Amino acid sequence: MAISAFAVKVPAAEPLVADLRAQFDATASLGVPAHITVLVPFMPPQRITPAVLERAQQALDRVPAFFFSLAAVARFPTTAYLVPEPAAPFVALTNALAQAFPDFQPYGGAHEGVVVPHLTVAHGDAAQAEAAAAELQRRMGTLEFPVEAVCDSVVLLENSTGRWMQMHDFGLQQGPPA
């Protein structure tokens, strides 16, 4: 089934996580870069019109560009991930899109409105997630500084062929929210 998703790409994290993602996160082999999910699932790609893109841009304009770091490792039962700090701007991006598109709630509404921003490194199996988290923790301990990045855009990814491709890039406003 064709699907789309909003995400923040984090190329600064690739040197730290690319090999672990390739081993423990199936989406890496489907073309998904290191990222922090903003909203998934979104509408089928064939339904995304210029008007939909404009409404998404207007929603995203509520959150200005921001700096963040990835300095901690955390776990869900079958997932290991890096924690973005601050998390609040990512939650604001998710909430802005969910308000603009109420039929598309984060993770299909599966987590009762709780949004936990994260950069997935391993997903699907508890033992693999634990192994990935331990390795990630070891790697984080060798860094002089945490991974630092700027969120100045949100991408819309789509998968209508079995591989994820970038469909659109939404620039975020510089400075205070509009």
N, C-alpha and C positions, 0 to 999 in steps of 0.2 A: 504494500500500500504506500502511495506517495505521501510524504510528510515534510514539514518544514519546521524550523526552530530558530530562535534568536539566541545569539551567543556573543561573548566577548572573547576574541582570540587573544592568547597570551604567548606570543613568540619568545618572550624573555624566559619562559619556563621550559622551553623545548630542550635545551642542553641538559637540564636536570632530570626531565621525565620522559623524553622520547623513547628510550629503550624499554623502560618499564611499561609505558603505555602500549608499545608494540607487543609486549609479552602478555600483559594482563588486562588490556581494555580493547575489546573487539572493534570499537568504533574507530580506533586509530588506523586500522587496515582498510577502513571504508572511506578514508579521506578526511576524517575529523581531526583538526589540529588541537593542540593543547588549548583549552578554553574554559570559560566559566559560563554555564548555561544561564540564560536570562528567562526564556520561556519555551517550553516544549510540552506537548506537541502544539504546533500552530497549524493553520489550515493547509489543505493540499495545495501544492505549488500552482496547479492550473487555475485555482481560484484567486490567486494573488494578482490584483490589478494595480494600475497606477494610483487609484483612489485608496486602496488598502495600504500601499507603500506610503502615501501622503499621511494617512491617519497614524500609521506607525511612527513616522518621523515627528509628527506633532506630539505624540505621547512621549517619545524619547527626548524631545526638546525640554521636558520638565526637569531633566537631570543633567547638570553640567558635567563636563569632562572632569576626571579626578585621578589622583595617583593612588596606588595601592601596593601592598606587598604580600608576599607569600612566605610566611616564616614558621608556620606550624603544620604538623601532620595530624590528621584526624581520621576517624573511621565511622562508617555506617556498618551494619552487620556484614555485608558482602562487598563493601567498597572502601578503598583507601583514597584519601584526597588531601590536597593542600588547601588551607584555609586562607581566603583573602581578607586582609584588614586594610581599611575598614570594610565591613560587610554591608553597612546601611545603604550605600549608593547602589549596590547590586540589587538589593531588595527593592529600592525605589524604582529601578528600571523595570523589574519584574511587575511590580504593582501598577506602574504606569501603563504597561502593555496589557495587563489583565483587565484594567479598568476600560481601556480603549476597545478591547476585544473580549467582552465578558463570556463569550462562548468558548474561549480558550484559556482555561485556568492552568497554573503551573502543574506540571505532571498529571494533567487531566483531573485535577482536584484530589489526587490520591493522598496528599499529605495535609488535608484540612487547612489550607491557607498558610501553612508554615513553610517559609522559604529559607533554606540554608545554602547560601552561596558556597560553591566549592569547585575545585579543579580536579576532576576525577583522574586518578592514576591507575587504579585497578578496580574492576567491577565484575561481579558475577559469582564469585566463589569466596567463601569466608577464609579458607586457608591461604589462598593466593593473595587476598586482600591483606591478610596479616603479614605475609612475607613481603609484599610490596611496601607496606607501611614501615616495617622494620628497616628495609633497605633505604627507603626515602628518609627516615629519621637519621640513619647513619650519614647519608649524603648531606642532609641539612646541617648536621653537626660539623661538617668540614667547610662550610661556606663562611667566608669572612663577613658577608652581608646577606640579608634575605633577598630573595628574588623581588625586584622592584619593577613596576610597570605603570603605564598610564592607560586609563580607559578613556579613549577619545572617540570611539566608535563602537557600534553594535552591528554585527553582521546577521543577515538572514541566510541560513543554510537550507538547502532542500535536498531531498533524496527521493527521486522518482525513478532512478535507474539501478538502485542497489549500492550506489556510491554517493556520498555527500558532496555537494558542490556549493560554492558561494553564489547566492542569487542577487544580493544587494548589500550595500554598506551604508549605514546610517551614521553620519557624523554627529557627535554630541556638541552642544553649545560650549563655548569657552566662557568662563565667568559664572555669575549667579544665574539661577534658573530663570527661564522666560516667564 
